[in-house]
């Protein structure tokens, strides 16, 4: 599945109708969460029935298409089921208890809308959204209408957007490059590979901080409830949206280059949630967006048929990549020096250890009667097609949205997170 996103061009009354539909979807989702909180043993089917009851009790809810009401109930159940899963797996810390949310989107399934042409869509429910013009470079005429599984209207700081979720095969045939790469992400450099190559950290938030602070000061000086305050808030929101898009664009393009040029990609299985507890580094870690980069690495790995391996980050920086001896060092120590005579950049040493662990994970499968592969040696850069296909089947990551020109730059989330 992947998502095509278009900007919506419409009249003022149509934008108001979209806002009304979004508020209704938010109302149904939050009412379903309240039902689960108040009634023990509430399941997914109960939420479906309750969304239908809400349509009978409230006129504005009845105006929304029935499948859109079901999608709102699914969003509520998604947050509930995630909470249950975290409790069963005994996730440390907060379990993500379902909360009431302020939604910025409404989602339709396969009814309530009709594609009139590749650049126009009509919404047929009683919210009177009507015909919307789509602005974008993609042409929906290349796809069958039956391939469109869901349609979503989204409100952002710079306008309204329409997303089409399509069920299509996104895999591409790419010639093997015969290369393996281990990646160690960091703050000084975005990542360092096992060959010592570094990519600078773009620091989009840091570079935009001066402008963001100025816009925030202007907002705080405006009178509450005034039109000038609303305009100032809109300018600030657009500035934050630009930073988010810059970060996303960087992660997508870099991940595509890395996966396209390598057959095996090993990276750290980092728990960013725990890392940001360090208040001195939290802003820089969030600005780096390591997890976003990992998501796209895994997506392009599936798309191009490459192996992506997440390895445990324990002692990757402390252990010597040459002899395996543990050499303790603080974060300020940027050079690895071992008694065996190995002197490397700290991040390069970690990247080599990451690649070793990744290759050893694949090599010890022992499937199909193949000889085990040396975790680190002369032949580690080439794999047979059987190993490649087997390892790629082992790694089935959550696939984000396909990113091409005009395609959404966020992973698929059919349900609210």
C-alpha positions in Angstrom: 0.0 0.0 0.0 1.0 3.6 -0.6 -0.6 7.0 -0.4 -1.0 9.7 -3.1 -1.5 13.1 -1.7 -3.0 16.2 -3.4 -3.7 19.7 -2.2 -7.4 20.6 -2.3 -8.7 23.7 -4.1 -12.2 24.6 -3.1 -14.5 27.4 -2.0 -14.8 28.8 1.5 -18.1 27.1 2.2 -16.5 23.8 1.2 -13.6 24.3 3.6 -16.1 24.9 6.3 -17.9 21.7 5.4 -14.6 19.8 5.6 -14.0 21.3 9.1 -17.5 20.2 10.1 -16.8 16.6 8.9 -13.4 16.6 10.8 -15.1 17.7 14.0 -17.8 15.1 13.6 -15.2 12.3 13.2 -13.4 13.6 16.3 -16.6 13.5 18.2 -17.4 9.9 17.3 -13.8 8.8 18.1 -13.8 10.4 21.5 -17.3 9.1 22.3 -16.1 5.6 21.5 -13.1 6.0 23.8 -15.5 7.2 26.6 -17.7 4.2 26.1 -14.7 1.9 26.5 -13.7 3.7 29.7 -17.2 3.5 31.2 -18.2 0.0 30.1 -16.1 -3.0 31.0 -15.6 -5.6 28.2 -16.3 -3.2 25.3 -15.0 -4.7 22.0 -14.5 -3.5 18.5 -17.9 -4.6 17.3 -19.5 -2.7 20.2 -17.8 0.5 19.0 -19.2 -0.1 15.5 -22.7 -0.4 16.9 -22.2 2.6 19.1 -21.2 4.8 16.1 -24.4 3.8 14.5 -26.4 4.7 17.6 -24.6 8.1 17.7 -26.0 8.8 14.1 -29.5 8.1 15.4 -29.1 10.4 18.4 -27.2 13.4 16.8 -28.2 14.9 13.4 -24.7 16.2 12.7 -23.3 12.6 13.1 -26.0 11.2 10.8 -24.8 13.7 8.1 -21.4 12.0 8.0 -21.0 8.9 5.8 -21.5 5.6 7.6 -18.0 4.3 6.6 -16.4 7.5 7.9 -18.1 6.8 11.2 -16.8 3.3 11.2 -13.3 4.6 10.4 -13.5 6.9 13.5 -14.6 3.9 15.6 -11.6 2.0 14.2 -9.3 4.9 15.3 -10.6 4.6 18.8 -10.1 0.8 18.8 -6.6 1.2 17.4 -5.5 3.2 20.5 -7.3 0.8 22.8 -5.8 -2.4 21.2 -2.3 -0.8 21.3 -2.8 -0.1 25.0 -3.7 -3.8 25.6 -0.7 -5.0 23.6 1.7 -2.8 25.6 0.2 -4.2 28.8 0.6 -7.8 27.6 4.1 -7.3 26.5 4.9 -5.5 29.8 6.4 -2.4 28.1 8.3 -0.4 30.7 7.0 3.0 31.6 3.6 4.4 30.4 1.5 1.9 28.4 -0.3 4.5 26.2 -3.7 4.7 27.9 -6.2 5.9 25.3 -6.8 9.7 25.4 -9.3 12.1 23.9 -7.8 13.7 20.8 -8.2 16.7 18.6 -8.3 15.2 15.1 -7.3 17.0 12.0 -8.6 14.5 9.5 -11.6 12.5 8.4 -11.4 9.2 6.7 -13.8 7.6 4.2 -13.6 3.9 3.1 -15.0 2.9 -0.2 -18.2 4.9 -0.2 -19.1 8.5 0.4 -16.9 9.7 -2.4 -16.6 9.3 -6.2 -13.7 10.0 -8.4 -15.1 12.1 -11.3 -11.7 12.5 -13.1 -8.0 12.1 -12.2 -8.1 15.6 -10.8 -11.5 15.9 -9.2 -13.3 14.0 -6.4 -16.8 14.4 -5.2 -18.0 13.6 -1.6 -21.6 12.5 -1.6 -22.5 12.5 2.1 -24.8 15.1 3.7 -21.9 17.3 4.9 -22.2 19.1 1.5 -18.5 19.0 0.8 -19.2 18.6 -2.9 -16.6 18.5 -5.7 -13.0 19.2 -4.8 -10.2 20.0 -7.3 -6.9 18.1 -6.7 -3.6 19.9 -7.2 -0.6 17.6 -7.7 1.7 16.0 -10.2 0.3 12.4 -9.8 -2.4 11.2 -12.2 -4.9 8.9 -10.6 -5.9 7.7 -14.1 -3.0 5.3 -14.0 -4.8 3.3 -11.2 -8.0 1.4 -11.0 -10.7 3.0 -8.8 -11.0 -0.4 -7.1 -7.4 0.0 -6.0 -8.3 3.0 -3.8 -9.2 1.6 -0.4 -9.5 4.8 1.6 -9.8 8.5 1.1 -8.8 11.0 3.7 -9.3 14.7 4.1 -6.6 16.5 6.2 -6.3 20.0 7.5 -2.8 21.4 7.9 -1.3 24.8 8.6 -1.0 25.6 4.9 -4.3 24.3 3.7 -6.3 21.2 3.1 -5.1 17.9 1.5 -6.7 14.8 0.1 -5.0 11.4 0.5 -5.8 8.3 -1.5 -4.6 5.0 0.0 -4.0 2.5 -2.8 -3.5 -1.2 -2.6 -0.7 -1.8 -5.1 2.6 -3.6 -5.4 5.4 -1.2 -4.7 8.3 -3.6 -5.3 11.0 -2.9 -7.9 13.7 -5.1 -9.4 17.2 -3.7 -8.6 20.5 -5.3 -9.6 22.5 -6.5 -6.6 25.4 -4.1 -5.7 27.4 -6.7 -3.8 27.9 -4.3 -0.9 27.2 -4.4 2.8 26.9 -1.4 5.1 26.7 -0.9 8.8 25.3 2.4 10.1 25.9 4.1 13.4 23.7 7.2 13.9 24.8 10.1 16.0 24.5 13.8 16.7 27.9 15.0 15.5 27.2 13.2 12.2 23.8 11.9 11.1 25.4 8.6 10.5 28.8 7.0 10.0 29.2 3.8 8.0 31.7 1.0 8.4 34.1 2.6 5.9 34.3 5.8 7.8 32.0 7.8 5.5 30.0 10.4 7.3 26.8 12.3 6.6 26.4 15.7 8.3 23.5 16.3 10.6 21.3 18.9 8.9 19.9 20.3 12.2 16.8 21.8 10.5 15.2 22.8 13.8 18.4 24.5 15.1 18.8 26.5 11.9 15.2 27.6 12.1 15.1 28.3 15.8 15.8 32.0 15.6 12.8 32.6 13.3 10.6 30.3 15.3 11.4 32.2 18.5 10.6 35.5 16.8 7.3 34.2 15.5 6.5 32.8 19.0 7.2 36.2 20.6 4.9 38.0 18.1 2.2 35.5 18.9 2.4 35.9 22.6 2.0 39.7 22.2 -1.3 39.5 20.3 -4.6 39.9 22.1 -6.3 36.5 22.7 -9.3 35.9 20.4 -8.2 38.6 17.9 -7.8 38.1 14.2 -4.2 39.2 14.4 -3.4 36.5 16.9 -5.0 33.9 14.6 -2.8 35.2 11.8 0.3 35.0 14.0 -0.5 31.5 15.1 -0.9 30.5 11.4 2.5 31.9 10.5 4.1 30.0 13.4 2.4 26.8 12.5 3.6 27.1 8.9 7.2 27.6 10.1 7.0 24.4 12.2 5.4 22.5 9.2 8.3 23.6 7.0 10.9 22.2 9.5 9.0 18.9 9.7 8.9 18.6 5.9 12.6 19.4 5.5 13.4 16.6 8.0 11.2 14.1 6.3 12.5 15.0 2.8 16.1 14.5 4.1 15.3 11.1 5.7 13.6 9.8 2.6 16.2 10.8 0.1 19.1 9.6 2.2 17.4 6.2 3.0 16.7 5.6 -0.7 20.4 6.2 -1.6 21.6 3.9 1.2 19.3 1.0 0.3 19.7 1.4 -3.4 23.5 1.2 -3.2 23.8 -1.7 -0.7 22.4 -5.3 -0.5 22.6 -5.6 3.3 22.0 -2.7 5.7 22.6 -3.1 9.4 21.6 -0.5 11.9 21.0 0.0 15.6 17.7 -1.0 17.2 17.5 2.2 19.2 14.9 3.1 21.8 14.6 6.8 21.0 11.9 7.1 23.7 14.5 6.3 26.3 17.2 8.4 24.8 15.2 11.6 24.9 15.0 11.3 28.7 18.4 13.0 28.7 17.2 16.6 28.8 20.6 18.0 27.6 20.3 16.1 24.3 16.5 15.6 23.8 16.1 18.5 21.4 19.0 17.4 19.2 17.8 13.8 19.2 14.3 14.7 18.2 15.7 17.0 15.5 17.8 14.2 14.1 14.8 12.0 13.5 16.6 8.6 13.7 13.5 6.5 13.8 12.0 8.2 10.8 15.2 7.4 8.9 14.9 3.8 10.1 11.3 3.5 8.9 12.3 4.5 5.4 15.3 2.2 5.4 13.0 -0.7 6.1 10.4 0.5 3.6 12.9 0.8 0.7 14.4 -2.5 1.8 11.1 -4.2 1.1 10.6 -2.2 -2.1 14.0 -3.0 -3.6 14.3 -6.5 -2.1 17.3 -5.7 0.1 18.2 -7.1 3.6 17.7 -4.7 6.5 18.8 -5.8 9.9 18.2 -4.1 13.3 20.8 -5.2 15.8 21.0 -4.6 19.6 23.0 -1.4 20.3 24.7 -2.8 23.5 28.4 -2.2 23.6 28.7 -1.4 19.9 30.8 1.7 20.8 32.7 0.1 23.7 33.9 -3.2 22.0 36.9 -3.2 19.8 36.0 -4.1 16.2 39.4 -5.8 15.7 39.8 -8.0 18.8 36.5 -7.8 20.6 38.0 -6.4 23.8 35.9 -3.9 25.8 37.4 -0.5 25.9 35.3 1.8 28.1 35.0 5.4 27.0 32.7 8.4 27.8 30.6 10.2 25.2 33.3 12.9 25.0 35.9 10.4 23.8 35.6 10.4 20.1 38.5 8.1 19.2 38.7 4.4 19.8 42.1 3.1 21.0 42.7 -0.5 21.9 45.7 -2.4 23.2 45.7 -4.5 20.0 46.8 -1.4 18.1 43.4 -0.6 16.6 42.9 3.2 16.4 39.6 4.3 14.8 37.0 7.0 15.0 34.5 6.0 17.7 31.5 6.0 15.3 33.4 4.0 12.6 34.3 1.4 15.2 30.6 1.2 16.2 29.5 0.9 12.6 31.8 -2.1 12.0 30.5 -3.8 15.1 26.9 -3.2 13.9 27.7 -4.7 10.5 29.4 -7.7 12.2 26.3 -8.4 14.3 24.0 -8.0 11.4 25.9 -10.4 9.2 26.2 -13.0 12.0 22.4 -12.8 12.5 21.8 -13.6 8.8 24.6 -16.2 8.5 23.6 -18.4 11.4 20.1 -19.2 10.1 21.3 -22.5 8.7 18.3 -22.8 6.4 18.0 -24.5 3.0 21.1 -26.6 3.8 23.4 -23.7 3.1 26.8 -23.4 4.7 26.9 -20.8 7.5 28.3 -17.5 6.4 31.3 -16.0 8.1 30.1 -12.9 10.1 33.1 -10.9 9.0 35.5 -12.0 6.2 36.4 -11.9 2.6 33.1 -13.2 1.3 30.7 -11.2 3.4 30.0 -8.7 0.6 28.3 -11.2 -1.7 25.3 -13.4 -1.0 23.5 -15.9 -3.0 19.9 -15.1 -4.2 18.5 -17.7 -1.8 20.1 -16.0 1.3 18.9 -12.6 0.1 15.3 -13.7 -0.4 15.3 -15.6 2.9 16.7 -12.7 4.9 14.3 -10.3 3.3 11.5 -12.5 4.4 12.8 -12.4 7.9 12.6 -8.6 7.9 9.0 -7.6 7.4 9.0 -4.0 8.7 6.0 -1.6 8.9 5.9 -0.1 5.5 5.6 3.7 5.3 4.1 5.5 2.4 5.8 5.3 -1.0 7.5 8.6 -1.6 7.6 9.9 -5.1 6.8 13.3 -6.4 3.4 14.3 -5.2 3.2 11.4 -2.7 2.6 11.9 1.0 5.8 12.0 3.2 4.4 10.3 6.2 4.0 6.6 6.9 0.6 5.0 6.5 -1.5 5.2 9.6 -5.0 4.1 8.7 -5.8 4.4 12.4 -5.1 7.2 14.8 -1.9 6.7 16.8 
